[in-house]
Amino acid sequence: MNATQPRVRMPDALVILFFILLAAGLAAWWVPAGQFTTESVERIIDGEPQTREVIVPSSFQYAPDDAFQRPIFAEGGDMGIANAPFEGMVSGSKWGSAIGVIAFILVVGGAFGIILQTRSIEHGILALIQRTQKLNQVFLITMFVLFSLGGAIFGMGEEAIAFCLVLLPVLRTLGYDAITTVLITYVATQIGFATSWMNPFSVAIAQGIAEVPLLSGAGYRGILWVIFTGFGLAYTLRYAARIRQPMTANASANESTNAPADSEPKSPYTHLDTLILLTFLIGLVWVIWGVTTRAYYIPELATQFLVIGVVCGLWAIIGKRMTANDAAEAFKQGAKDLLPAALIVGFAKGLVLLLGGDDPTSPSVLNTILHHAGNGIGEFSAGVAALFMLVFQSVFNFFISSGSGQAALTMPLMAPLSDLVGVSRQISVLAFQLGDGLTNIIIPTSASLIGCLGAVKLDWGTWVRQIWRFQLGLLGLSAAAIVVAVTIGYV
């Protein structure tokens, strides 16, 4: 290629989603919508009776032709192709996609804008780097394993957005880049999520719907966690070693603050930095405690990080490092930096709504796809059917990237289907797990992925160009895991 020719760039994620929305609008006209009926099933979970609505597998029926229309522009709050972005952004509740995740991204981005404006994280990093220069790999290994455990134990996902903001300046100081940051945080959580033996948001829900003993099969899943985590860690260390650029303290400071190379030296580490960093660390302990012991989710997490940001800002104001107006500007800038990620979350949710949404009892194209995919899979032998289950769950995750949502929609069909083809229901749950979790690493409809990429200012196209080979490797490991499970009669 001629050096003067511009490099071909991957289209922006919003451009890709725009054309997918158009395709979905056409699909809504040509693919008949369908719906299921549900029934209430009561199960004993942790000694307590719980009632859950599940799909009746044989209940699918097509909706009337006039029950599902998608014009270009709709009135009165109805859904049209042009309405999808707005409807997507205002859909849901504070507990999840889309409005809850959008608010979470903006509030947490603003809070970290204040924290980073205090420059205490930067000062602390530089002070630490001056004292040790040889713990880079230990740091990467520790972070990757911890985040993988977070995904496996309590379904960590959206929380990685905040940690991307925290660790980006740390890793840049160590000479690593934004991709390394996403690898050791979000990618690690999704590997843990996909191979978890106890995640209450995926394994427990899917097993409950499939009528498999809760948290059974933990031994095989534990082995998979070790294998997949080791594979992800090996890739991360290899990538990090290849791209690492040793940096001096001054170089790091200049990059993280966008200052010119000849700017004056940074202020030295002070007692004010210690106070702010202690506040920040205590806040992180509070967050971890809330997630693990109180089941805190999006509303509580956003509030926790806002409190941490405000308190750190107050210390900086009292210490005369910044003014109240500076803190307000930092908050607005931090939220502004994550606005593209918030928009993509809304567009992605609009895509799902354009196809009819994820309610199995309401007419939707997704229900029709689910019904026919289930019937098609049932035509194959046990081993091949299990692999098709994995492929189907991986593809379906593009539309329903919520683990609990996908479990509620697909497992009532996949579980009885596994009985028909001679595959244990445990394997159908495993296929759901692997298909759901690992594709979250690359699909642009994953709110958590887009949030993390936005936090480190990384374009989705750049991410895909780097990660696609690794993604294929994970899918290959997943297929092998399913084949082994069928071979050993995993139950």
Secondary structure as the mmCIF struct_conf table of DSSP 4:
data_model
#
loop_
_struct_conf.conf_type_id
_struct_conf.id
_struct_conf.beg_label_comp_id
_struct_conf.beg_label_asym_id
_struct_conf.beg_label_seq_id
_struct_conf.end_label_comp_id
_struct_conf.end_label_asym_id
_struct_conf.end_label_seq_id
TURN_TY1_P TURN_TY1_P1 ALA A 3 THR A 4
BEND BEND1 GLN A 5 GLN A 5
HELX_LH_PP_P HELX_LH_PP_P1 PRO A 6 VAL A 8
HELX_LH_PP_P HELX_LH_PP_P2 MET A 10 ASP A 12
HELX_RH_AL_P HELX_RH_AL_P1 ALA A 13 TRP A 30
BEND BEND2 VAL A 31 VAL A 31
HELX_LH_PP_P HELX_LH_PP_P3 PRO A 32 ALA A 33
STRN STRN1 GLY A 34 GLN A 35
STRN STRN2 THR A 38 ILE A 45
TURN_TY1_P TURN_TY1_P2 ASP A 46 GLY A 47
STRN STRN3 GLU A 48 ILE A 55
HELX_RH_3T_P HELX_RH_3T_P1 PRO A 57 SER A 59
STRN STRN4 GLN A 61 TYR A 62
HELX_LH_PP_P HELX_LH_PP_P4 ALA A 63 PRO A 64
HELX_RH_3T_P HELX_RH_3T_P2 ASP A 65 ALA A 67
BEND BEND3 ILE A 72 PHE A 73
TURN_TY1_P TURN_TY1_P3 GLY A 76 GLY A 77
TURN_TY1_P TURN_TY1_P4 ILE A 81 ASN A 83
HELX_RH_AL_P HELX_RH_AL_P2 ALA A 84 MET A 89
TURN_TY1_P TURN_TY1_P5 VAL A 90 VAL A 90
BEND BEND4 GLY A 92 GLY A 92
TURN_TY1_P TURN_TY1_P6 LYS A 94 TRP A 95
BEND BEND5 GLY A 96 GLY A 96
TURN_TY1_P TURN_TY1_P7 SER A 97 ALA A 98
HELX_RH_AL_P HELX_RH_AL_P3 ILE A 99 GLN A 117
TURN_TY1_P TURN_TY1_P8 THR A 118 ARG A 119
HELX_RH_AL_P HELX_RH_AL_P4 SER A 120 ARG A 131
BEND BEND6 GLN A 133 LYS A 134
HELX_RH_AL_P HELX_RH_AL_P5 ASN A 136 PHE A 154
TURN_TY1_P TURN_TY1_P9 GLU A 158 GLU A 159
HELX_RH_AL_P HELX_RH_AL_P6 ALA A 160 THR A 173
TURN_TY1_P TURN_TY1_P10 LEU A 174 GLY A 175
HELX_RH_AL_P HELX_RH_AL_P7 ALA A 178 VAL A 182
HELX_RH_PI_P HELX_RH_PI_P1 LEU A 183 VAL A 187
HELX_RH_AL_P HELX_RH_AL_P8 ALA A 188 ALA A 194
TURN_TY1_P TURN_TY1_P11 THR A 195 THR A 195
BEND BEND7 TRP A 197 MET A 198
TURN_TY1_P TURN_TY1_P12 PRO A 200 SER A 202
HELX_RH_AL_P HELX_RH_AL_P9 VAL A 203 ILE A 209
TURN_TY1_P TURN_TY1_P13 ALA A 210 GLU A 211
HELX_LH_PP_P HELX_LH_PP_P5 VAL A 212 PRO A 213
TURN_TY1_P TURN_TY1_P14 LEU A 214 GLY A 217
HELX_RH_AL_P HELX_RH_AL_P10 ALA A 218 ILE A 243
HELX_RH_AL_P HELX_RH_AL_P11 ALA A 249 THR A 257
TURN_TY1_P TURN_TY1_P15 ASN A 258 ASN A 258
TURN_TY1_P TURN_TY1_P16 ALA A 261 ASP A 262
HELX_LH_PP_P HELX_LH_PP_P6 SER A 263 TYR A 269
HELX_RH_AL_P HELX_RH_AL_P12 HIS A 271 THR A 293
BEND BEND8 ARG A 294 ARG A 294
HELX_RH_AL_P HELX_RH_AL_P13 ILE A 298 ILE A 318
TURN_TY1_P TURN_TY1_P17 GLY A 319 LYS A 320
BEND BEND9 ARG A 321 MET A 322
HELX_RH_AL_P HELX_RH_AL_P14 ALA A 324 ASP A 337
TURN_TY1_P TURN_TY1_P18 LEU A 338 LEU A 338
HELX_RH_AL_P HELX_RH_AL_P15 LEU A 339 LEU A 354
TURN_TY1_P TURN_TY1_P19 LEU A 355 GLY A 356
BEND BEND10 ASP A 358 ASP A 358
TURN_TY1_P TURN_TY1_P20 PRO A 360 THR A 361
BEND BEND11 SER A 362 SER A 362
STRN STRN5 SER A 364 SER A 364
HELX_RH_AL_P HELX_RH_AL_P16 VAL A 365 ILE A 377
TURN_TY1_P TURN_TY1_P21 GLY A 378 GLU A 379
BEND BEND12 PHE A 380 PHE A 380
HELX_RH_AL_P HELX_RH_AL_P17 ALA A 382 PHE A 396
TURN_TY1_P TURN_TY1_P22 ASN A 397 PHE A 399
HELX_RH_AL_P HELX_RH_AL_P18 GLY A 403 VAL A 421
TURN_TY1_P TURN_TY1_P23 GLY A 422 GLY A 422
HELX_RH_AL_P HELX_RH_AL_P19 ARG A 425 THR A 439
TURN_TY1_P TURN_TY1_P24 ASN A 440 ILE A 442
TURN_TY1_P TURN_TY1_P25 PRO A 444 THR A 445
HELX_RH_AL_P HELX_RH_AL_P20 ALA A 447 ALA A 455
TURN_TY1_P TURN_TY1_P26 VAL A 456 LYS A 457
HELX_RH_AL_P HELX_RH_AL_P21 TRP A 460 ILE A 488
TURN_TY1_P TURN_TY1_P27 GLY A 489 GLY A 489
#
